[in-house]
């Protein structure tokens, strides 16, 4: 089992956990091995453990793909941003995935929910760009929530 250092940050949310995921299989992790993998939530940490322990995962990496997107605010103002994907995962039998780890309450489920909060709106624009990137690069896009992590 992987060991990690926990740090509680009170600035973002009372239960926001961040730390370094240090004990990983270097043959399975396909990222920059010169620095630790910095998780930004307990959900990301749990997903990292699942990737390491899943025999069907050939390799994975963290925050290595940047997708540009245009965010359009409710007032019509448009601005270019970069979306840093949480995970890229290669499964042994089912291809490549880009995975975003988010709490279910941050995921807009339909068009009417996109404008529910600024987070919902921003996520919808980011995920639309990610889906397009995946179509062009032979990947599948998947949002991982606490339901997928058995929390």
Wavefront OBJ file of the C-alpha trace (Angstrom):
o trace
v 0.000 0.000 0.000
v 1.260 3.472 -0.864
v 2.320 5.863 1.874
v 1.633 9.570 1.658
v 2.050 12.733 3.619
v -1.161 14.501 4.634
v -1.545 18.227 4.965
v -4.803 19.927 5.912
v -5.391 23.271 4.232
v -8.122 25.372 5.763
v -8.103 28.030 3.010
v -10.188 26.120 0.441
v -12.541 23.996 2.562
v -12.574 22.545 6.070
v -11.814 19.019 4.843
v -9.532 19.806 1.907
v -6.678 17.290 1.930
v -3.488 17.655 -0.057
v -0.187 15.858 -0.030
v 2.444 13.903 -1.930
v 1.723 10.416 -3.254
v 5.225 8.988 -3.022
v 4.953 5.193 -2.936
v 3.900 4.245 -6.436
v 5.020 1.653 -8.931
v 7.486 3.462 -11.236
v 6.724 0.897 -13.958
v 3.025 1.779 -13.763
v 3.286 5.553 -13.280
v 4.155 7.262 -16.553
v 4.978 10.753 -15.398
v 7.843 12.879 -14.133
v 9.612 10.636 -11.629
v 11.857 13.458 -10.382
v 9.112 14.933 -8.198
v 6.303 13.549 -6.056
v 2.752 13.363 -7.342
v 0.806 16.144 -5.589
v -2.828 15.228 -4.927
v -5.285 18.024 -4.169
v -8.163 16.117 -2.627
v -8.959 12.939 -0.787
v -10.835 11.825 -3.907
v -7.705 12.158 -6.048
v -5.710 10.242 -3.444
v -8.268 7.440 -3.373
v -8.295 7.269 -7.190
v -4.476 7.037 -7.216
v -4.683 4.050 -4.885
v -7.290 2.439 -7.124
v -5.107 2.949 -10.202
v -2.101 1.426 -8.456
v -4.085 -1.585 -7.232
v -6.078 -2.276 -10.416
v -4.419 -5.038 -12.439
v -6.233 -3.866 -15.592
v -4.449 -0.485 -15.493
v -1.383 -0.667 -17.729
v -0.124 2.827 -16.814
v -1.344 6.182 -15.535
v -0.112 9.717 -15.091
v -1.244 12.883 -13.373
v -1.693 16.438 -14.673
v 0.337 15.924 -17.831
v -2.212 16.998 -20.463
v -3.206 20.645 -20.899
v -6.266 21.435 -23.000
v -6.927 25.058 -24.016
v -10.551 26.189 -23.878
v -12.612 29.354 -24.158
v -14.746 30.218 -21.155
v -17.747 32.405 -21.831
v -19.034 34.207 -18.759
v -22.743 34.841 -18.284
v -22.182 38.451 -19.378
v -20.862 37.186 -22.738
v -17.194 37.941 -22.013
v -14.924 35.275 -23.501
v -11.503 34.387 -22.145
v -8.945 31.699 -22.998
v -7.949 29.293 -20.214
v -5.992 26.058 -19.876
v -7.568 22.941 -18.450
v -5.063 20.655 -16.760
v -6.474 17.149 -16.808
v -6.307 15.226 -13.552
v -5.433 11.793 -14.935
v -4.565 9.973 -18.120
v -5.081 6.222 -17.813
v -4.182 3.374 -20.168
v -6.242 0.251 -19.527
v -4.874 -3.069 -20.754
v -7.948 -4.019 -22.789
v -10.084 -0.929 -23.216
v -7.920 1.962 -24.363
v -6.979 5.414 -23.139
v -8.954 7.641 -20.783
v -8.783 11.197 -19.527
v -10.278 11.268 -16.040
v -11.435 14.241 -14.011
v -12.020 13.624 -10.302
v -14.806 15.807 -8.873
v -17.442 15.663 -6.148
v -20.832 14.795 -7.653
v -22.274 18.140 -6.513
v -19.827 19.944 -8.880
v -20.990 17.990 -11.938
v -23.727 19.595 -14.070
v -26.014 16.779 -15.185
v -27.891 18.654 -17.905
v -28.112 21.999 -19.720
v -30.311 23.580 -17.037
v -27.692 22.892 -14.351
v -24.820 24.501 -16.266
v -25.726 27.951 -14.930
v -26.488 26.710 -11.401
v -23.129 27.981 -10.082
v -19.964 29.480 -11.608
v -18.202 26.141 -10.919
v -20.852 24.226 -12.853
v -20.548 26.631 -15.779
v -16.735 26.510 -15.854
v -16.729 22.716 -15.601
v -19.155 22.439 -18.518
v -16.839 24.523 -20.750
v -13.742 22.579 -19.653
v -15.386 19.218 -20.178
v -16.717 20.148 -23.588
v -13.136 20.966 -24.639
v -11.872 17.712 -23.081
v -14.462 15.653 -24.953
v -13.409 17.269 -28.225
v -9.717 16.627 -27.424
v -10.526 12.981 -26.654
v -12.340 12.543 -29.965
v -9.297 13.872 -31.818
v -6.766 11.844 -29.794
v -8.403 8.417 -29.466
v -9.251 8.765 -25.754
v -12.437 8.529 -23.726
v -13.436 11.182 -21.184
v -14.624 10.061 -17.758
v -15.691 12.029 -14.709
v -14.894 10.181 -11.485
v -17.065 11.050 -8.461
v -17.321 9.677 -4.953
v -19.829 7.147 -6.323
v -17.062 5.645 -8.501
v -14.677 5.671 -5.544
v -17.116 3.827 -3.253
v -17.165 6.679 -0.730
l 1 2 3 4 5 6 7 8 9 10 11 12 13 14 15 16 17 18 19 20 21 22 23 24 25 26 27 28 29 30 31 32 33 34 35 36 37 38 39 40 41 42 43 44 45 46 47 48 49 50 51 52 53 54 55 56 57 58 59 60 61 62 63 64 65 66 67 68 69 70 71 72 73 74 75 76 77 78 79 80 81 82 83 84 85 86 87 88 89 90 91 92 93 94 95 96 97 98 99 100 101 102 103 104 105 106 107 108 109 110 111 112 113 114 115 116 117 118 119 120 121 122 123 124 125 126 127 128 129 130 131 132 133 134 135 136 137 138 139 140 141 142 143 144 145 146 147 148 149 150 151
